[in-house]
């Protein structure tokens, strides 16, 4: 029963149990007063009994307060802090209270799913950054190749223009023809 109440029961059942405990205490207080009245106990005995019941009641209320803090408030505050961190992109691999079957456990499982999503988004962002870098490198290479091709075409056009003017001794010696354009230079 205690395991169910601490780990599995929904908040409303936990609150119901606490309220029933408080009601039981108040009923106990009424019974103490009634017994003292019908016993015709002297005033000092009645005072001692009432004070004892009040002290007992204070102890019960303090115990319930500590119990509520331990079972509900602290876990919810811890999960709320983790939720705020998730909102800032900080994923957690170990979410506490995950196996609880109460509302705290449900909230922990939701945060675990969000944490996995944050991890997946971070991995996807890294993949996109890598792809963007590869695309930029390919674009830079393509632009360099286009510039080189334009320089080859300009130099070849100049050599053909010289030949058209009657200078048949024109040779292409420019190093821009080295590499893949070497056969074009050699054929010229």
KOLDO-485330 format. One record per residue (C-alpha): x, z, y; residue number from 0. Coordinates in Angstrom, 2 decimals, padded with zeros to 5 digits. Layout:
<atom><x>X</x><z>Z</z><y>Y</y><pos>NUM</pos></atom>
...
This chain:
<atom><x>000.00</x><z>000.00</z><y>000.00</y><pos>0</pos></atom>
<atom><x>002.76</x><z>000.92</z><y>002.43</y><pos>1</pos></atom>
<atom><x>004.67</x><z>-002.29</z><y>001.57</y><pos>2</pos></atom>
<atom><x>001.52</x><z>-004.32</z><y>002.27</y><pos>3</pos></atom>
<atom><x>000.95</x><z>-002.49</z><y>005.54</y><pos>4</pos></atom>
<atom><x>004.51</x><z>-002.89</z><y>006.79</y><pos>5</pos></atom>
<atom><x>005.32</x><z>-006.44</z><y>005.61</y><pos>6</pos></atom>
<atom><x>002.14</x><z>-008.33</z><y>004.79</y><pos>7</pos></atom>
<atom><x>-000.82</x><z>-007.03</z><y>006.78</y><pos>8</pos></atom>
<atom><x>-001.90</x><z>-008.98</z><y>009.88</y><pos>9</pos></atom>
<atom><x>-001.64</x><z>-007.20</z><y>013.22</y><pos>10</pos></atom>
<atom><x>-005.37</x><z>-006.51</z><y>013.34</y><pos>11</pos></atom>
<atom><x>-005.18</x><z>-004.64</z><y>010.01</y><pos>12</pos></atom>
<atom><x>-002.19</x><z>-002.64</z><y>011.19</y><pos>13</pos></atom>
<atom><x>-004.05</x><z>-001.71</z><y>014.36</y><pos>14</pos></atom>
<atom><x>-007.16</x><z>-000.87</z><y>012.32</y><pos>15</pos></atom>
<atom><x>-005.12</x><z>001.52</z><y>010.13</y><pos>16</pos></atom>
<atom><x>-003.63</x><z>003.19</z><y>013.20</y><pos>17</pos></atom>
<atom><x>-007.03</x><z>003.59</z><y>014.80</y><pos>18</pos></atom>
<atom><x>-008.42</x><z>005.04</z><y>011.56</y><pos>19</pos></atom>
<atom><x>-005.52</x><z>007.51</z><y>011.47</y><pos>20</pos></atom>
<atom><x>-006.29</x><z>008.56</z><y>015.03</y><pos>21</pos></atom>
<atom><x>-009.98</x><z>008.88</z><y>014.18</y><pos>22</pos></atom>
<atom><x>-009.06</x><z>010.99</z><y>011.14</y><pos>23</pos></atom>
<atom><x>-007.01</x><z>013.23</z><y>013.39</y><pos>24</pos></atom>
<atom><x>-009.93</x><z>013.64</z><y>015.80</y><pos>25</pos></atom>
<atom><x>-012.23</x><z>014.43</z><y>012.88</y><pos>26</pos></atom>
<atom><x>-009.68</x><z>017.00</z><y>011.72</y><pos>27</pos></atom>
<atom><x>-009.74</x><z>018.52</z><y>015.21</y><pos>28</pos></atom>
<atom><x>-013.55</x><z>018.72</z><y>015.12</y><pos>29</pos></atom>
<atom><x>-013.45</x><z>020.35</z><y>011.69</y><pos>30</pos></atom>
<atom><x>-010.90</x><z>022.92</z><y>012.90</y><pos>31</pos></atom>
<atom><x>-013.09</x><z>023.76</z><y>015.90</y><pos>32</pos></atom>
<atom><x>-016.21</x><z>024.02</z><y>013.75</y><pos>33</pos></atom>
<atom><x>-014.57</x><z>026.26</z><y>011.15</y><pos>34</pos></atom>
<atom><x>-013.16</x><z>028.49</z><y>013.88</y><pos>35</pos></atom>
<atom><x>-016.63</x><z>028.74</z><y>015.46</y><pos>36</pos></atom>
<atom><x>-018.44</x><z>029.66</z><y>012.24</y><pos>37</pos></atom>
<atom><x>-015.77</x><z>032.13</z><y>011.14</y><pos>38</pos></atom>
<atom><x>-016.21</x><z>033.89</z><y>014.39</y><pos>39</pos></atom>
<atom><x>-012.45</x><z>033.99</z><y>014.58</y><pos>40</pos></atom>
<atom><x>-010.95</x><z>036.02</z><y>017.38</y><pos>41</pos></atom>
<atom><x>-009.86</x><z>034.07</z><y>020.44</y><pos>42</pos></atom>
<atom><x>-006.15</x><z>034.41</z><y>019.75</y><pos>43</pos></atom>
<atom><x>-006.59</x><z>032.95</z><y>016.23</y><pos>44</pos></atom>
<atom><x>-008.68</x><z>030.12</z><y>017.62</y><pos>45</pos></atom>
<atom><x>-006.01</x><z>029.51</z><y>020.25</y><pos>46</pos></atom>
<atom><x>-003.25</x><z>029.39</z><y>017.62</y><pos>47</pos></atom>
<atom><x>-005.29</x><z>027.07</z><y>015.40</y><pos>48</pos></atom>
<atom><x>-006.11</x><z>024.76</z><y>018.31</y><pos>49</pos></atom>
<atom><x>-002.50</x><z>024.66</z><y>019.52</y><pos>50</pos></atom>
<atom><x>-001.29</x><z>023.95</z><y>015.99</y><pos>51</pos></atom>
<atom><x>-003.80</x><z>021.12</z><y>015.68</y><pos>52</pos></atom>
<atom><x>-002.73</x><z>019.72</z><y>019.06</y><pos>53</pos></atom>
<atom><x>000.96</x><z>019.88</z><y>018.14</y><pos>54</pos></atom>
<atom><x>000.16</x><z>018.22</z><y>014.83</y><pos>55</pos></atom>
<atom><x>-001.79</x><z>015.56</z><y>016.76</y><pos>56</pos></atom>
<atom><x>001.14</x><z>014.97</z><y>019.10</y><pos>57</pos></atom>
<atom><x>003.45</x><z>014.56</z><y>016.12</y><pos>58</pos></atom>
<atom><x>001.02</x><z>012.08</z><y>014.54</y><pos>59</pos></atom>
<atom><x>000.73</x><z>010.09</z><y>017.77</y><pos>60</pos></atom>
<atom><x>004.53</x><z>010.02</z><y>018.21</y><pos>61</pos></atom>
<atom><x>004.92</x><z>008.91</z><y>014.59</y><pos>62</pos></atom>
<atom><x>002.34</x><z>006.14</z><y>015.10</y><pos>63</pos></atom>
<atom><x>004.03</x><z>005.07</z><y>018.33</y><pos>64</pos></atom>
<atom><x>007.43</x><z>004.85</z><y>016.58</y><pos>65</pos></atom>
<atom><x>005.82</x><z>003.07</z><y>013.63</y><pos>66</pos></atom>
<atom><x>004.14</x><z>000.49</z><y>015.90</y><pos>67</pos></atom>
<atom><x>007.38</x><z>-000.04</z><y>017.79</y><pos>68</pos></atom>
<atom><x>009.31</x><z>-000.61</z><y>014.56</y><pos>69</pos></atom>
<atom><x>006.72</x><z>-002.79</z><y>012.84</y><pos>70</pos></atom>
<atom><x>005.33</x><z>-004.87</z><y>015.69</y><pos>71</pos></atom>
<atom><x>007.04</x><z>-004.52</z><y>019.05</y><pos>72</pos></atom>
<atom><x>010.70</x><z>-004.81</z><y>018.04</y><pos>73</pos></atom>
<atom><x>010.21</x><z>-007.79</z><y>015.68</y><pos>74</pos></atom>
<atom><x>008.07</x><z>-009.65</z><y>018.23</y><pos>75</pos></atom>
<atom><x>010.62</x><z>-008.98</z><y>020.99</y><pos>76</pos></atom>
<atom><x>013.48</x><z>-010.16</z><y>018.73</y><pos>77</pos></atom>
<atom><x>011.59</x><z>-013.34</z><y>017.81</y><pos>78</pos></atom>
<atom><x>010.63</x><z>-013.92</z><y>021.46</y><pos>79</pos></atom>
<atom><x>014.30</x><z>-013.72</z><y>022.43</y><pos>80</pos></atom>
<atom><x>015.18</x><z>-016.19</z><y>019.68</y><pos>81</pos></atom>
<atom><x>012.37</x><z>-018.46</z><y>020.88</y><pos>82</pos></atom>
<atom><x>013.79</x><z>-018.43</z><y>024.41</y><pos>83</pos></atom>
<atom><x>017.21</x><z>-019.31</z><y>023.00</y><pos>84</pos></atom>
<atom><x>015.64</x><z>-022.16</z><y>021.03</y><pos>85</pos></atom>
<atom><x>014.11</x><z>-023.38</z><y>024.27</y><pos>86</pos></atom>
<atom><x>017.64</x><z>-023.51</z><y>025.68</y><pos>87</pos></atom>
<atom><x>018.85</x><z>-025.54</z><y>022.69</y><pos>88</pos></atom>
<atom><x>020.51</x><z>-022.71</z><y>020.74</y><pos>89</pos></atom>
<atom><x>019.52</x><z>-023.04</z><y>017.09</y><pos>90</pos></atom>
<atom><x>019.63</x><z>-020.13</z><y>014.65</y><pos>91</pos></atom>
<atom><x>020.44</x><z>-020.50</z><y>010.98</y><pos>92</pos></atom>
<atom><x>019.17</x><z>-017.06</z><y>010.02</y><pos>93</pos></atom>
<atom><x>015.74</x><z>-016.07</z><y>011.33</y><pos>94</pos></atom>
<atom><x>014.83</x><z>-012.42</z><y>010.58</y><pos>95</pos></atom>
<atom><x>011.43</x><z>-011.39</z><y>009.18</y><pos>96</pos></atom>
<atom><x>011.08</x><z>-014.82</z><y>007.51</y><pos>97</pos></atom>
<atom><x>009.68</x><z>-013.39</z><y>004.26</y><pos>98</pos></atom>
<atom><x>007.10</x><z>-011.13</z><y>005.91</y><pos>99</pos></atom>
<atom><x>003.57</x><z>-012.30</z><y>005.26</y><pos>100</pos></atom>
<atom><x>002.18</x><z>-010.82</z><y>008.47</y><pos>101</pos></atom>
<atom><x>002.03</x><z>-012.38</z><y>011.92</y><pos>102</pos></atom>
<atom><x>005.71</x><z>-011.59</z><y>012.51</y><pos>103</pos></atom>
<atom><x>006.61</x><z>-013.56</z><y>009.38</y><pos>104</pos></atom>
<atom><x>004.42</x><z>-016.46</z><y>010.46</y><pos>105</pos></atom>
<atom><x>006.10</x><z>-016.47</z><y>013.86</y><pos>106</pos></atom>
<atom><x>009.53</x><z>-016.33</z><y>012.16</y><pos>107</pos></atom>
<atom><x>008.64</x><z>-019.36</z><y>010.01</y><pos>108</pos></atom>
<atom><x>007.50</x><z>-021.28</z><y>013.11</y><pos>109</pos></atom>
<atom><x>010.80</x><z>-020.45</z><y>014.84</y><pos>110</pos></atom>
<atom><x>012.72</x><z>-021.55</z><y>011.73</y><pos>111</pos></atom>
<atom><x>010.98</x><z>-024.95</z><y>011.90</y><pos>112</pos></atom>
<atom><x>011.77</x><z>-025.22</z><y>015.61</y><pos>113</pos></atom>
<atom><x>015.38</x><z>-024.26</z><y>014.89</y><pos>114</pos></atom>
<atom><x>015.64</x><z>-027.06</z><y>012.31</y><pos>115</pos></atom>
<atom><x>014.16</x><z>-029.46</z><y>014.85</y><pos>116</pos></atom>
<atom><x>016.74</x><z>-028.38</z><y>017.45</y><pos>117</pos></atom>
<atom><x>019.51</x><z>-028.99</z><y>014.90</y><pos>118</pos></atom>
<atom><x>018.07</x><z>-032.41</z><y>014.05</y><pos>119</pos></atom>
<atom><x>017.79</x><z>-033.32</z><y>017.72</y><pos>120</pos></atom>
<atom><x>021.39</x><z>-032.28</z><y>018.33</y><pos>121</pos></atom>
<atom><x>022.54</x><z>-034.43</z><y>015.40</y><pos>122</pos></atom>
<atom><x>020.44</x><z>-037.36</z><y>016.66</y><pos>123</pos></atom>
<atom><x>021.88</x><z>-036.92</z><y>020.16</y><pos>124</pos></atom>
<atom><x>025.42</x><z>-037.01</z><y>018.76</y><pos>125</pos></atom>
<atom><x>024.57</x><z>-040.14</z><y>016.77</y><pos>126</pos></atom>
<atom><x>023.11</x><z>-041.79</z><y>019.87</y><pos>127</pos></atom>
<atom><x>026.18</x><z>-040.89</z><y>021.92</y><pos>128</pos></atom>
<atom><x>028.41</x><z>-042.37</z><y>019.21</y><pos>129</pos></atom>
<atom><x>026.32</x><z>-045.56</z><y>019.10</y><pos>130</pos></atom>
<atom><x>026.35</x><z>-045.80</z><y>022.90</y><pos>131</pos></atom>
<atom><x>030.14</x><z>-045.47</z><y>022.88</y><pos>132</pos></atom>
<atom><x>030.44</x><z>-048.19</z><y>020.23</y><pos>133</pos></atom>
<atom><x>028.11</x><z>-050.49</z><y>022.18</y><pos>134</pos></atom>
<atom><x>030.09</x><z>-049.89</z><y>025.38</y><pos>135</pos></atom>
<atom><x>033.36</x><z>-050.68</z><y>023.58</y><pos>136</pos></atom>
<atom><x>031.86</x><z>-053.87</z><y>022.14</y><pos>137</pos></atom>
<atom><x>030.55</x><z>-054.87</z><y>025.58</y><pos>138</pos></atom>
<atom><x>033.95</x><z>-054.24</z><y>027.18</y><pos>139</pos></atom>
<atom><x>035.64</x><z>-056.35</z><y>024.50</y><pos>140</pos></atom>
<atom><x>033.07</x><z>-059.12</z><y>024.98</y><pos>141</pos></atom>
<atom><x>033.60</x><z>-059.09</z><y>028.75</y><pos>142</pos></atom>
<atom><x>037.39</x><z>-059.22</z><y>028.29</y><pos>143</pos></atom>
<atom><x>036.99</x><z>-062.13</z><y>025.88</y><pos>144</pos></atom>
<atom><x>034.73</x><z>-063.95</z><y>028.36</y><pos>145</pos></atom>
<atom><x>037.33</x><z>-063.51</z><y>031.13</y><pos>146</pos></atom>
<atom><x>040.07</x><z>-064.76</z><y>028.84</y><pos>147</pos></atom>
<atom><x>037.97</x><z>-067.77</z><y>027.78</y><pos>148</pos></atom>
<atom><x>037.24</x><z>-068.63</z><y>031.43</y><pos>149</pos></atom>
<atom><x>040.96</x><z>-068.45</z><y>032.24</y><pos>150</pos></atom>
<atom><x>041.72</x><z>-070.80</z><y>029.30</y><pos>151</pos></atom>
<atom><x>039.00</x><z>-073.22</z><y>030.43</y><pos>152</pos></atom>
<atom><x>040.28</x><z>-073.14</z><y>034.02</y><pos>153</pos></atom>
<atom><x>043.87</x><z>-073.81</z><y>032.91</y><pos>154</pos></atom>
<atom><x>042.76</x><z>-076.56</z><y>030.53</y><pos>155</pos></atom>
<atom><x>040.61</x><z>-078.10</z><y>033.29</y><pos>156</pos></atom>
<atom><x>043.59</x><z>-078.04</z><y>035.66</y><pos>157</pos></atom>
<atom><x>045.80</x><z>-079.76</z><y>033.04</y><pos>158</pos></atom>
<atom><x>043.14</x><z>-082.43</z><y>032.45</y><pos>159</pos></atom>
<atom><x>042.80</x><z>-082.96</z><y>036.20</y><pos>160</pos></atom>
<atom><x>046.58</x><z>-083.44</z><y>036.45</y><pos>161</pos></atom>
<atom><x>046.41</x><z>-086.03</z><y>033.66</y><pos>162</pos></atom>
<atom><x>043.54</x><z>-087.78</z><y>035.42</y><pos>163</pos></atom>
<atom><x>045.76</x><z>-088.03</z><y>038.51</y><pos>164</pos></atom>
<atom><x>048.30</x><z>-089.86</z><y>036.38</y><pos>165</pos></atom>
<atom><x>050.71</x><z>-087.04</z><y>035.47</y><pos>166</pos></atom>
<atom><x>051.04</x><z>-087.51</z><y>031.71</y><pos>167</pos></atom>
<atom><x>053.96</x><z>-085.09</z><y>031.48</y><pos>168</pos></atom>
<atom><x>051.67</x><z>-082.09</z><y>031.94</y><pos>169</pos></atom>
<atom><x>052.21</x><z>-079.43</z><y>029.30</y><pos>170</pos></atom>
<atom><x>050.31</x><z>-076.23</z><y>028.77</y><pos>171</pos></atom>
<atom><x>052.84</x><z>-073.41</z><y>028.49</y><pos>172</pos></atom>
<atom><x>050.63</x><z>-070.59</z><y>029.80</y><pos>173</pos></atom>
<atom><x>050.71</x><z>-067.43</z><y>027.57</y><pos>174</pos></atom>
<atom><x>046.91</x><z>-067.14</z><y>027.82</y><pos>175</pos></atom>
<atom><x>046.79</x><z>-069.76</z><y>025.07</y><pos>176</pos></atom>
<atom><x>048.64</x><z>-067.44</z><y>022.66</y><pos>177</pos></atom>
<atom><x>046.54</x><z>-066.25</z><y>019.76</y><pos>178</pos></atom>
<atom><x>043.29</x><z>-067.97</z><y>018.91</y><pos>179</pos></atom>
<atom><x>043.75</x><z>-070.71</z><y>021.58</y><pos>180</pos></atom>
<atom><x>047.24</x><z>-071.72</z><y>020.34</y><pos>181</pos></atom>
<atom><x>045.87</x><z>-074.70</z><y>018.33</y><pos>182</pos></atom>
<atom><x>044.21</x><z>-076.04</z><y>021.52</y><pos>183</pos></atom>
<atom><x>047.50</x><z>-075.75</z><y>023.43</y><pos>184</pos></atom>
<atom><x>049.43</x><z>-077.40</z><y>020.60</y><pos>185</pos></atom>
<atom><x>046.93</x><z>-080.28</z><y>020.34</y><pos>186</pos></atom>
<atom><x>047.13</x><z>-080.90</z><y>024.09</y><pos>187</pos></atom>
